[in-house]
Amino acid sequence: MLALTPLRSPRMRCYSSSNIYPLPPLSEWRKIFDASHRNRRARVCLSNPQTAARVANSFFPPVESTGGIGKVVVEAFPGPGALTRALLELPTSRIRKLIVLEDIPDYFQRIQELESCDPRVKAVNLAPMSWDTYAQLEDDNLLNDIETPDWQQSDLEFICHIPHSVHGEQFMAQILRAIPEHSWLFKYGRMRMNLIMAESLYNRIDAPLKKKARCKLSVIAEATTDFRQSLHPGRLKPYDNHFWPPTPLNIHSLPESRKPGHPMISATFLPLQNQVTHADECLMIQPTMLDKWDYCLRRLFVLKTAQLRKALPSLAPGANNMMQYLEGHGVSPDDQLDTKLSVNELTVGHWARIVRAFDKWPFAPDMLYIQEGITEKRI
């Protein structure tokens, strides 16, 4: 294996963009950064500095100035740091601290060298997919200057290249799941997430009613966040002009949608002040009900094209008896639901009614939860 090119010797701390250590020319990346390992191929990240600058400004536009205070930013999976460097071009009125999480050694070296260029940077050599990592940030007092308002928009923001893998999709699902619980970094308030992900994953999150792509992730994202693309997707195409690793020529073991080279998008997700509002009814996902939401969504979406009345038995034997809580003369209008609707026609408000019915049903199973996503150990 070829050795890394030598890192520059430390210089005096500065803010000048001319003194931010640049990345090697892209033509040298194949020699410096080994992308042949399966885990490396999943770690898609920006490589084009001009594109990184556009993405950084779309995440932190000048009109969002916070009166000179700036945001505290946690950046996960930065790769060698093309986006990190673009973020450091932004003034302190937009970003006052940048905590960067990277656990691949040759990538981390390129992040760590930035600490000597800009005092806002703190490079952390820990795995972003570990709960322990975020607890360690707190133990190291890296988040002690963040105010914790009562579920107001936070001055903490999260930036992440979502890994292009099953684990990356689970990571996305798990951080959305943390919103109703106000856990993870959401203990600091309504933290905005600025994410770069595969277009295929975003299309599942954004899938409308009746579409084949609609899934559990679509419902949870709609129930908990206001999300949008930060750049037109055409600004990030073709893939090889903007991202690393390059498109593989002969990889047949991965699904087409998970191979590097698939289109990418950038998007922002802001947690809603009140999750799941339907008309004038507040249907906030209560933390005590979250496992039931997970269970009902997971089991019923297996039969997404079936009518709800035919899909209900997939929850448990006898679950068709739940219809007594959803339709009929004795059911209140707030709980009424047309069980002839197919599963992928159900709105978020409909899902809230199903979960309430499941909670009322005396024979609902007790074992509901399957651990996924962020783990206590490295994935």
Salt bridges, closest charged atoms under 4 A:
GLU64 OE1 - ARG192 NH2 2.84
GLU102 OE1 - ARG43 NH2 2.61
ASP103 OD2 - ARG378 NE 3.35
ASP106 OD1 - ARG40 NH2 2.98
GLU113 OE2 - ARG85 NH2 2.78
ASP118 OD2 - ARG120 NH2 2.82
GLU138 OE2 - LYS187 NZ 3.20
ASP145 OD2 - ARG96 NE 3.69
ASP145 OD1 - LYS97 NZ 3.29
ASP155 OD2 - ARG96 NH2 3.09
GLU157 OE2 - LYS71 NZ 3.67
GLU157 OE2 - ARG192 NH2 2.94
GLU169 OE1 - ARG204 NH1 2.92
GLU169 OE1 - ARG258 NH2 3.26
GLU181 OE2 - ARG177 NH1 3.71
GLU199 OE2 - LYS237 NZ 3.43
GLU222 OE1 - ARG214 NH2 3.14
GLU256 OE1 - LYS259 NZ 3.69
GLU281 OE2 - ARG356 NH2 3.58
ASP291 OD1 - ARG177 NH2 2.19
ASP294 OD2 - ARG177 NE 2.36
ASP294 OD1 - LYS216 NZ 3.49
GLU327 OE2 - ARG309 NH2 3.37
ASP335 OD1 - ARG356 NH2 2.77
ASP335 OD2 - LYS360 NZ 3.22
GLU345 OE2 - LYS210 NZ 3.96
ASP359 OD1 - LYS292 NZ 2.37
GLU372 OE2 - LYS216 NZ 3.45
